[in-house]
Amino acid sequence: MSTETEFSPGDVFYTQHDNQYHLRKLLVFDKEFECYHVLAYKPLDNLPDKEALDTLEVFAYHLPINKSGFTDPVLIANTKVVAENLIGYHEYLKQTQIPDYYIPIAGQYYSEGLRLTDEQQLTDAIDAYSKAVDLFPSFYEAIDNRAFCQMDLGLWEEAIEGFEQSLAVNPVSMLAEFSIGECYLNLGDYFKAKTQFEKAIALDPENQIPIDFLQKVNGLITDQWRVS
């Protein structure tokens, strides 16, 4: 029989039928409709260890089910709800709700990212910004902040990809163009860095920072040429 459940976001639980274990992860609890929005994993013949939960194959990225719609559910563990877990739920929101409903949710993710950034919890901040971007893809401030966190972690290639994504949304961003140049500078690709700093200057000729960096990279190119 179905059982009233009281799980929290991040809880992974299972039910049993047809000699298989059916695992779900609670993503969001909609109190108004008493609805669990869950991620469903592929049915298993054996119950997995807690350490293996994050490696399970996903069967459905989003299912809305009444909280009393599970037969004798059993809690296994609570794991973090990360951006990848929410892609199905976010698509559901975008398909069923108006932007005025889900854009504030993206804003909440963004605010959480700012808090985590201030606390130097950069990996978690990246995940929070990723949630905001997944729900609201044109949220270039979240894209930029995620890339800045990646820069702080020395993830230069990932940061370049992020700023390029930002430019696809906001193509006249001096900050994104300049930051790509910084990444190339740290990667030792001085010619690409030079091109980026020139692009930044073209967008904001009065800004001294890209001018200074262009002079710096020109000097490095000259030194490199002399050594070779």
Number of C-alpha atoms within 10 A of each C-alpha: 7 11 12 13 17 10 18 14 17 19 19 24 19 21 16 18 9 8 10 15 19 20 27 27 30 24 25 18 20 13 9 6 10 12 17 26 25 27 24 22 19 14 22 15 11 10 15 13 9 12 8 8 18 11 7 14 12 16 13 13 21 24 18 17 15 16 20 17 15 17 15 14 21 15 15 17 14 17 15 12 16 15 18 12 21 21 17 17 20 22 15 16 16 16 10 11 11 10 14 8 12 18 17 13 17 24 19 16 22 27 17 18 28 21 14 18 20 11 10 13 14 20 15 16 26 25 21 26 29 24 27 31 22 18 25 20 16 16 20 22 15 28 28 22 22 29 29 23 22 21 20 13 12 14 15 22 15 15 26 23 14 23 26 19 19 24 19 13 15 16 12 15 19 21 16 27 26 26 25 27 29 25 22 21 21 14 15 13 15 22 16 18 26 24 16 25 27 20 19 26 19 13 16 17 13 10 13 11 13 27 16 12 19 23 13 15 22 16 13 16 16 12 11 11 9 8 7 6
